[in-house]
Amino acid sequence: MSNIINARVTFHNSPIHILERFTFKDIDSAYEYFKEYSGLKECVILQTCNRVEVFGLSNDFNIQKIKKTWASLAGLEEVAFKENFEISENIDVYSHLLKLTSGLDSMVVGEEQILGQIKEAITNAREIRASGEYLNTLFDKAIRIGTRVRNSTGISKGSISVGSMAVKLAEENIDDLKSKKILLIGTGEAATMVAKSLNKRGYEFFVTSRTLDRSKAFAETVGGNPIGFEDVLSGFSNYDVLFVATIAPYFLVTFERIKEAMNDKKTGMMILDLSNPRTVDEKVTTIHGIKMMNLDQIAEIVDKNMRNRVNEKTYAEKIISEEISVLEAQMKRLEVEPVVKEIFKDIDTRRVKELEKALSMLGETDQEKIKIIEDLTKAVVEGIIAEPMNNIRRASEQSDEELLKAATKLFDYKKKASRFSKTHQTRIILLWMGFCS
Ligand SMILES: NC(=O)c1ccc[n+]([C@@H]2O[C@H](COP(=O)([O-])OP(=O)(O)OC[C@H]3O[C@@H](n4cnc5c(N)ncnc54)[C@H](OP(=O)(O)O)[C@@H]3O)[C@@H](O)[C@H]2O)c1
C-alpha cells in the first residue's frame, strides 16, 4: 500500500534564522537523494522563507531515513531535528496541503504568494520527473481546491503582508511621509515586500545592503536609490524612517548610533524592525524622538486585521473539510487504476483475437458488416465489464478490505493477479467476482 507523506520544518515552530539551516542548497540533488536514500518513489519539495517541506510517495515509509537524508543534504546532525520536525501521512497530508493552497497555514492568512510557490514546486518536480501520477494528481487537485476556497470566500481579499503593514504604520504615525527621507536596510524577501509597498504608494526611498552590487541589483528590479552600507551606518541622522529587514545576527541599529544621530537631528525618527531575531536594539526607544515597532508588534496588527475575517476563515475550513473526503477517495482510486487499465487491455486483446478468428471463419469482406460485428463485440465486452470495473474503483475508494478479502477466498484467481501486488490481487479478484456474477 502506498503512503503519501509530508515532512516539514516551518515558521510555526522554528524562527526564520533557524529554519534557514534546514533549507536545501541544491534542490535537484535533494530530489535525487530523497528518491535514492529515503525510499521515496515520488517527491516534491516546497521551500520558501517560511517553510521547508518534503512531500513523498513511499511503500515502506521510514522517518529515520528521511531525517538522515535531509540532515546530510542540509549539512546538519540528525539530532538537529527536534520538536520542530513535523511529519504527516495520507489524509493529514491532504488536509495540510489544502490549508497551504488556501493560505490558511500562512503567517499572514490568505496571502497569495504561497499558491504561486506551490505551483512552481510541482512544475519543477514534474519537469525533472521527481513527481509522478500520485503527487501530480494530489497537487493539481489541491491547487484547484485552494483557488476555489480563495474565490468563494473573502480569505484573500485585502490580505496584507508584514511589509505593507509596516509601510501603512509609517503612514499612520508620520505626518506627510512623502516629504520624509526613508531608508530600507536589507535586500531580501522581507525588504522586497516593503519596497513593493513603498513603490505602490509612491514613496521615494534609499536602499542598502552589505554589498553595493546587491543594492544596485535590488534597485533595478524592485526600486529605491542604492546607497553604501558603511555610509548609512555612520549617518542615520540623514533619515526620518528606517525599515530594517536583515538576517544580521547582531544589532545593526545600535543605541549609540541612534543616540548620536538624534543629537544632530531636529525632528523625530520612526524605526520599523521586521527582522527576527531583531537587528535594532530595543533600548533606542528610550531616546527622545524615537518611535519604534518590531516584527511581533507589526505581525500582531496584521493578525488583528485578519480577525475581522474570522468568518471567512471558518467558511474556508468548512470547504476544506468537505473536499478532503472527496480528495481521499480520488487518491485511493489511483491505487487500482493501473490494474483496471491492465484488465481492460487484456480483455480487449482477447476480444480482437476472437473477432479476427470469427471473421476469418465467416470469410467476411464487406466492411460495413465487419464494422457492425466489431461494434457488437465492443458493446458486449464493455457492457459486461463496466460495472465490475466501477465496483473495483468503489471498493478501492472505500478501502473495502473485507469485501476484497472475501473475494480472495471465494475466487482462487491467482494467475493474472500474480503480476501485481497483494493488494492489487484482491482487487482483480473482485473484478472477476463482478464479471462472473
Ligand atoms: N521573508 C519573509 O516573508 C519575512 C517576513 C517577516 C519577517 N521576516 C524577517 O526579515 C528578515 C529578513 O528575512 P528575508 O526573508 O528577507 O531574508 P533574506 O531574503 O535571506 O535576506 C536577508 C538580508 O539580510 C542581509 N544580511 C545578511 N547578513 C547580514 C549582516 N550580517 N549584516 C547586514 N545585513 C545582512 C542580506 O543582504 P547582504 O547579504 O547583501 O547583506 C539580505 O538583504 C529576517 O529576520 C526574517 O525573519 C521575513
The ligand as a Gaussian input file, in Angstrom:
#p B3LYP/6-31G(d) Opt

LIG

0 1
 N       10.641000      36.754000       4.192000
 C        9.551000      36.953000       4.894000
 O        8.410000      36.656000       4.490000
 C        9.677000      37.617000       6.235000
 C        8.522000      38.065000       6.875000
 C        8.638000      38.680000       8.100000
 C        9.887000      38.864000       8.663000
 N       10.995000      38.401000       8.035000
 C       12.291000      38.626000       8.685000
 O       13.016000      39.552000       7.886000
 C       14.411000      39.267000       7.973000
 C       14.968000      39.092000       6.585000
 O       14.332000      37.967000       6.014000
 P       14.380000      37.714000       4.470000
 O       13.410000      36.614000       4.205000
 O       14.237000      38.981000       3.733000
 O       15.843000      37.131000       4.332000
 P       16.754000      37.041000       3.035000
 O       15.882000      37.056000       1.834000
 O       17.675000      35.912000       3.259000
 O       17.596000      38.396000       3.064000
 C       18.498000      38.621000       4.103000
 C       19.006000      40.039000       4.049000
 O       19.865000      40.243000       5.154000
 C       21.116000      40.811000       4.698000
 N       22.153000      40.362000       5.608000
 C       22.537000      39.104000       5.857000
 N       23.501000      39.076000       6.791000
 C       23.718000      40.367000       7.152000
 C       24.608000      41.003000       8.073000
 N       25.448000      40.283000       8.817000
 N       24.558000      42.336000       8.167000
 C       23.711000      43.041000       7.420000
 N       22.856000      42.512000       6.535000
 C       22.860000      41.185000       6.401000
 C       21.244000      40.283000       3.274000
 O       21.952000      41.134000       2.418000
 P       23.539000      41.134000       2.234000
 O       23.968000      39.697000       2.358000
 O       23.806000      41.727000       0.907000
 O       23.984000      41.996000       3.321000
 C       19.802000      40.357000       2.807000
 O       19.477000      41.642000       2.395000
 C       14.555000      38.010000       8.807000
 O       14.957000      38.343000      10.093000
 C       13.168000      37.410000       8.796000
 O       12.917000      36.720000       9.990000
 C       10.912000      37.792000       6.825000

